[in-house]
Structures are given as structure tokens and as C-alpha cells.
Amino acid sequence: MVEFLIAAAPLLLLLGSLLLGRYPGCETVMRLAERFAGRNRPQATLAASWRRPRRPAMRTPQGGLLIALSIAKRPPPLAA
């Protein structure tokens, strides 16, 4: 029981502060949002914005598909 309380203590403290109307980290989030909103982004030039669409890259099978393809065998011939 003590191990459970030790593991659940951070959750209980966060839940308690939220129920009391305190939002931990709210000021930090607002500061970061203001910093990123004020950042100047470079404008895209006309030449950089016009590009041909790229063809999708050919992908090799990975994971489960690779295993399935390596195990797969020919189906039986159809009876005529």
C-alpha cells in the first residue's frame, strides 16, 4: 500500500492543485507561446515556393510485411 501511495503522490498533488484552480506550468507555457509568436519567419521567395511535386519514394517492405513476404508461397494452381 505504501508503494502505491509513493507512486501516486505526484498524480494526487497535481489533481489537488487542479481542483483548487491552480494550473502548474501555465506561466511557462504562456511565455513560450509569446516567444514563438514573436519570432520572425523568413518569407518564401517565388522560386522557392514553386517546385514540382516529388514522386513518392519507393519503399522496401519492413516489419511484419517483410516477414509475410518472405514466408509467402505460391498459391496452388487452378484446376481447369
DSSP file (Angstrom, degrees, kcal/mol; ACC not computed):
  #  RESIDUE AA STRUCTURE BP1 BP2  ACC     N-H-->O    O-->H-N    N-H-->O    O-->H-N    TCO  KAPPA ALPHA  PHI   PSI    X-CA   Y-CA   Z-CA
    1    1 A M     >        0   0    0      0, 0.0     4,-2.0     0, 0.0     5,-0.1   0.000 360.0 360.0 360.0 -37.2    0.0    0.0    0.0
    2    2 A V  H  >  +     0   0    0      1,-0.2     4,-2.3     2,-0.2     5,-0.2   0.888 360.0  53.8 -67.0 -38.5    2.9    2.4    0.8
    3    3 A E  H  > S+     0   0    0      1,-0.2     4,-2.3     2,-0.2    -1,-0.2   0.897 107.8  51.1 -62.7 -39.3    4.5    1.7   -2.6
    4    4 A F  H  > S+     0   0    0      1,-0.2     4,-2.4     2,-0.2    -1,-0.2   0.920 110.1  48.7 -63.6 -43.5    1.2    2.7   -4.3
    5    5 A L  H  X S+     0   0    0     -4,-2.0     4,-1.1     2,-0.2    -2,-0.2   0.879 110.9  50.5 -65.5 -37.5    0.9    5.9   -2.3
    6    6 A I  H  < S+     0   0    0     -4,-2.3     3,-0.3     1,-0.2    -1,-0.2   0.912 114.5  43.9 -65.5 -41.4    4.5    6.8   -3.2
    7    7 A A  H  < S+     0   0    0     -4,-2.3     4,-0.4     1,-0.2    -2,-0.2   0.844 117.8  44.7 -71.8 -32.7    3.9    6.2   -6.9
    8    8 A A  H  X S+     0   0    0     -4,-2.4     4,-2.6     1,-0.2     5,-0.2   0.535  87.4  92.0 -89.2  -7.6    0.5    8.0   -6.8
    9    9 A A  H  X S+     0   0    0     -4,-1.1     4,-2.6    -3,-0.3     5,-0.2   0.908  85.6  48.4 -58.4 -47.2    1.7   11.1   -4.8
   10   10 A P  H  > S+     0   0    0      0, 0.0     4,-2.3     0, 0.0    -1,-0.2   0.912 113.7  48.2 -60.9 -39.6    2.7   13.2   -7.9
   11   11 A L  H  > S+     0   0    0     -4,-0.4     4,-2.6     2,-0.2    -2,-0.2   0.921 112.3  48.3 -64.6 -43.7   -0.7   12.4   -9.5
   12   12 A L  H  X S+     0   0    0     -4,-2.6     4,-2.4     2,-0.2    -1,-0.2   0.887 111.4  50.1 -65.9 -38.9   -2.6   13.3   -6.4
   13   13 A L  H  X S+     0   0    0     -4,-2.6     4,-2.2    -5,-0.2    -1,-0.2   0.911 112.8  46.6 -65.2 -41.9   -0.7   16.5   -5.9
   14   14 A L  H  X S+     0   0    0     -4,-2.3     4,-2.2    -5,-0.2    -2,-0.2   0.922 113.2  48.8 -65.6 -43.8   -1.4   17.6   -9.5
   15   15 A L  H  X S+     0   0    0     -4,-2.6     4,-2.2     1,-0.2    -2,-0.2   0.902 111.2  50.9 -62.8 -41.5   -5.0   16.6   -9.2
   16   16 A G  H  X S+     0   0    0     -4,-2.4     4,-1.5     1,-0.2    -1,-0.2   0.907 110.3  48.1 -63.5 -42.5   -5.4   18.5   -6.0
   17   17 A S  H  <>S+     0   0    0     -4,-2.2     5,-2.6     1,-0.2     4,-0.2   0.874 111.4  50.8 -68.1 -35.3   -3.8   21.7   -7.4
   18   18 A L  H ><5S+     0   0    0     -4,-2.2     3,-1.2     1,-0.2    -2,-0.2   0.896 108.8  51.4 -67.0 -39.3   -6.1   21.5  -10.5
   19   19 A L  H 3<5S+     0   0    0     -4,-2.2    -1,-0.2     1,-0.3    -2,-0.2   0.808 107.6  53.3 -66.9 -28.6   -9.2   21.1   -8.3
   20   20 A L  T 3<5S-     0   0    0     -4,-1.5    -1,-0.3     2,-0.2    -2,-0.2   0.450 123.0-105.4 -85.4  -0.2   -8.1   24.2   -6.3
   21   21 A G  T < 5S+     0   0    0     -3,-1.2     2,-0.4     1,-0.3    -3,-0.2   0.578  78.4 130.5  90.3   9.7   -7.8   26.2   -9.5
   22   22 A R      < -     0   0    0     -5,-2.6    -1,-0.3    -6,-0.2    -2,-0.2  -0.829  40.9-160.8 -97.0 135.1   -4.1   26.3   -9.7
   23   23 A Y    >   -     0   0    0     -2,-0.4     3,-1.8    -3,-0.1     4,-0.3  -0.862  13.2-145.2-118.8  95.6   -2.6   25.4  -13.1
   24   24 A P  T 3  S+     0   0    0      0, 0.0    -6,-0.0     0, 0.0    -2,-0.0  -0.363  83.0  15.3 -64.2 133.1    1.1   24.5  -12.7
   25   25 A G  T 3> S+     0   0    0     -2,-0.1     4,-2.2     3,-0.0     5,-0.2   0.425  86.2 120.9  88.0  -0.7    3.3   25.5  -15.6
   26   26 A C  H <> S+     0   0    0     -3,-1.8     4,-2.3     1,-0.2     5,-0.2   0.913  75.0  49.7 -63.5 -43.0    0.7   27.9  -17.1
   27   27 A E  H  > S+     0   0    0     -4,-0.3     4,-2.3     1,-0.2    -1,-0.2   0.897 110.3  50.9 -63.9 -39.6    3.0   30.9  -16.9
   28   28 A T  H  > S+     0   0    0      2,-0.2     4,-2.3     1,-0.2    -1,-0.2   0.909 109.8  49.5 -64.3 -42.1    5.8   28.9  -18.6
   29   29 A V  H  X S+     0   0    0     -4,-2.2     4,-2.4     1,-0.2    -2,-0.2   0.912 111.1  49.8 -63.7 -42.2    3.6   27.9  -21.4
   30   30 A M  H  X S+     0   0    0     -4,-2.3     4,-2.2     2,-0.2    -2,-0.2   0.899 110.2  50.2 -64.9 -40.6    2.4   31.4  -21.9
   31   31 A R  H  X S+     0   0    0     -4,-2.3     4,-2.1     2,-0.2    -2,-0.2   0.922 112.1  47.4 -62.7 -43.8    6.0   32.7  -22.0
   32   32 A L  H  X S+     0   0    0     -4,-2.3     4,-2.3     1,-0.2     5,-0.2   0.888 110.6  52.2 -65.1 -38.5    7.0   30.1  -24.6
   33   33 A A  H  X S+     0   0    0     -4,-2.4     4,-2.1     1,-0.2    -1,-0.2   0.910 110.7  47.6 -64.1 -41.8    3.9   30.9  -26.7
   34   34 A E  H  X S+     0   0    0     -4,-2.2     4,-1.7     2,-0.2    -1,-0.2   0.885 111.1  51.7 -65.7 -38.3    4.8   34.6  -26.7
   35   35 A R  H  < S+     0   0    0     -4,-2.1     4,-0.3     1,-0.2    -2,-0.2   0.921 114.1  41.9 -65.3 -43.7    8.4   33.9  -27.6
   36   36 A F  H >< S+     0   0    0     -4,-2.3     3,-0.6     1,-0.2    -1,-0.2   0.816 112.4  54.5 -75.2 -29.4    7.5   31.7  -30.6
   37   37 A A  H 3< S+     0   0    0     -4,-2.1    -1,-0.2     1,-0.2    -2,-0.2   0.836 107.1  51.6 -71.6 -31.5    4.7   34.1  -31.8
   38   38 A G  T 3< S+     0   0    0     -4,-1.7     2,-0.2    -5,-0.2    -1,-0.2   0.524  84.4 112.4 -82.3  -5.1    7.1   37.0  -31.9
   39   39 A R    <   -     0   0    0     -3,-0.6     2,-0.4    -4,-0.3    -3,-0.0  -0.493  68.2-128.4 -73.6 133.3    9.7   35.2  -34.0
   40   40 A N        -     0   0    0     -2,-0.2    -1,-0.1     1,-0.0    -2,-0.1  -0.690  20.2-153.3 -83.1 128.9   10.1   36.5  -37.5
   41   41 A R        -     0   0    0     -2,-0.4     2,-0.1     1,-0.0    -1,-0.0  -0.838  22.3-111.0-101.5 139.1    9.8   33.9  -40.2
   42   42 A P        -     0   0    0      0, 0.0     2,-0.3     0, 0.0    -1,-0.0  -0.442  34.1-117.7 -68.0 139.8   11.6   34.3  -43.5
   43   43 A Q        -     0   0    0     -2,-0.1     2,-0.3     1,-0.1     0, 0.0  -0.565  27.0-116.7 -78.2 139.2    9.3   34.9  -46.4
   44   44 A A        -     0   0    0     -2,-0.3     2,-0.1     1,-0.1    -1,-0.1  -0.565  28.0-131.1 -75.8 135.3    9.4   32.3  -49.1
   45   45 A T     >  -     0   0    0     -2,-0.3     4,-2.0     1,-0.1     5,-0.2  -0.387  21.9-109.4 -81.1 166.2   10.5   33.6  -52.4
   46   46 A L  H  > S+     0   0    0      1,-0.2     4,-1.4     2,-0.2    -1,-0.1   0.896 118.5  49.6 -64.1 -40.7    8.6   32.8  -55.6
   47   47 A A  H  4 S+     0   0    0      1,-0.2    -1,-0.2     2,-0.2    -3,-0.0   0.871 112.8  47.0 -67.3 -36.1   11.3   30.5  -56.9
   48   48 A A  H  4 S+     0   0    0      1,-0.2    -1,-0.2     3,-0.0    -2,-0.2   0.807 110.9  51.6 -76.1 -28.2   11.4   28.5  -53.7
   49   49 A S  H  < S+     0   0    0     -4,-2.0     2,-0.8     1,-0.1    -1,-0.2   0.762  99.4  71.1 -81.1 -22.9    7.6   28.3  -53.4
   50   50 A W     <  +     0   0    0     -4,-1.4     2,-0.3    -5,-0.2    -1,-0.1  -0.830  64.4 142.4 -97.8 110.5    7.2   26.9  -57.0
   51   51 A R        -     0   0    0     -2,-0.8     3,-0.0     3,-0.0    -3,-0.0  -0.981  52.7-103.7-141.3 152.8    8.6   23.3  -57.2
   52   52 A R        -     0   0    0     -2,-0.3     2,-0.2     1,-0.1    -2,-0.0  -0.501  46.6-102.2 -71.0 144.7    7.5   20.2  -59.0
   53   53 A P        -     0   0    0      0, 0.0     2,-0.2     0, 0.0    -1,-0.1  -0.487  40.2-122.1 -67.0 138.3    5.8   17.7  -56.8
   54   54 A R        -     0   0    0     -2,-0.2     3,-0.1     1,-0.1    -3,-0.0  -0.544  20.9-112.9 -83.0 146.7    8.2   14.9  -55.9
   55   55 A R        -     0   0    0     -2,-0.2    -1,-0.1     1,-0.1     2,-0.1  -0.488  43.3 -96.0 -71.6 146.0    7.4   11.3  -56.8
   56   56 A P        -     0   0    0      0, 0.0     2,-0.1     0, 0.0    -1,-0.1  -0.398  44.2-109.9 -63.9 139.4    6.8    9.1  -53.8
   57   57 A A        -     0   0    0      1,-0.1     2,-0.4    -2,-0.1    -3,-0.0  -0.437  30.1-112.2 -69.9 140.1    9.9    7.2  -52.8
   58   58 A M        -     0   0    0     -2,-0.1     2,-0.4    -3,-0.1    -1,-0.1  -0.598  37.1-154.1 -72.7 128.9    9.9    3.5  -53.3
   59   59 A R        -     0   0    0     -2,-0.4     3,-0.0    -3,-0.0    -1,-0.0  -0.842   7.5-134.6-109.3 143.0    9.8    1.8  -50.0
   60   60 A T        -     0   0    0     -2,-0.4     6,-0.1     1,-0.1     2,-0.0  -0.665  39.7 -92.4 -88.6 149.5   11.1   -1.6  -49.2
   61   61 A P        -     0   0    0      0, 0.0     2,-0.3     0, 0.0    -1,-0.1  -0.337  50.3-175.3 -62.9 142.1    8.9   -3.8  -47.1
   62   62 A Q    >>  -     0   0    0     -3,-0.0     3,-1.2     4,-0.0     4,-0.5  -0.920  40.9  -9.4-134.6 160.0    9.6   -3.6  -43.3
   63   63 A G  H 3> S+     0   0    0     -2,-0.3     4,-1.8     1,-0.3     3,-0.2  -0.256 127.2   1.8  61.5-130.0    8.5   -5.3  -40.2
   64   64 A G  H 3> S+     0   0    0      1,-0.2     4,-2.7     2,-0.2    -1,-0.3   0.832 131.8  56.3 -63.9 -34.9    5.5   -7.6  -40.5
   65   65 A L  H <> S+     0   0    0     -3,-1.2     4,-2.6     2,-0.2    -1,-0.2   0.892 105.8  51.7 -65.6 -38.2    5.2   -7.1  -44.2
   66   66 A L  H  X S+     0   0    0     -4,-0.5     4,-1.8    -3,-0.2    -2,-0.2   0.918 112.2  45.6 -63.0 -43.4    8.8   -8.3  -44.7
   67   67 A I  H  X S+     0   0    0     -4,-1.8     4,-1.8     2,-0.2    -2,-0.2   0.921 112.8  50.8 -65.2 -43.6    8.2  -11.4  -42.7
   68   68 A A  H  X S+     0   0    0     -4,-2.7     4,-1.7     1,-0.2    -2,-0.2   0.903 111.1  47.9 -62.6 -41.6    4.9  -12.1  -44.5
   69   69 A L  H  < S+     0   0    0     -4,-2.6    -1,-0.2     1,-0.2    -2,-0.2   0.843 111.2  50.5 -69.5 -32.0    6.5  -11.7  -48.0
   70   70 A S  H  < S+     0   0    0     -4,-1.8    -1,-0.2    -5,-0.2    -2,-0.2   0.813 115.6  42.1 -75.4 -28.1    9.4  -14.0  -47.0
   71   71 A I  H  < S+     0   0    0     -4,-1.8    -2,-0.2    -5,-0.1    -1,-0.2   0.737  91.0 109.2 -86.6 -24.6    7.1  -16.7  -45.8
   72   72 A A     <  -     0   0    0     -4,-1.7     2,-0.3    -5,-0.2    -3,-0.0  -0.173  48.9-167.4 -59.7 143.3    4.5  -16.4  -48.6
   73   73 A K        -     0   0    0      1,-0.0    -2,-0.1     0, 0.0    -1,-0.1  -0.811  33.0 -81.4-124.7 166.9    4.4  -19.3  -51.1
   74   74 A R        -     0   0    0     -2,-0.3    -1,-0.0     1,-0.1     0, 0.0  -0.394  49.2-114.5 -65.3 143.0    2.7  -19.6  -54.5
   75   75 A P        -     0   0    0      0, 0.0    -1,-0.1     0, 0.0     3,-0.1  -0.408  43.0 -86.5 -72.8 159.9   -1.0  -20.5  -54.3
   76   76 A P        -     0   0    0      0, 0.0     3,-0.1     0, 0.0     2,-0.0  -0.330  53.5 -95.5 -65.0 149.1   -2.0  -23.8  -55.7
   77   77 A P        -     0   0    0      0, 0.0     2,-0.2     0, 0.0     3,-0.0  -0.327  42.3-106.0 -66.4 147.7   -2.7  -23.9  -59.5
   78   78 A L        -     0   0    0     -3,-0.1     2,-0.4     1,-0.1     0, 0.0  -0.518  32.2-118.1 -73.7 138.0   -6.3  -23.5  -60.5
   79   79 A A              0   0    0     -2,-0.2    -1,-0.1     1,-0.1     0, 0.0  -0.618 360.0 360.0 -77.4 132.4   -7.9  -26.7  -61.7
   80   80 A A              0   0    0     -2,-0.4    -1,-0.1    -3,-0.0    -2,-0.0   0.457 360.0 360.0 -92.1 360.0   -9.0  -26.4  -65.3
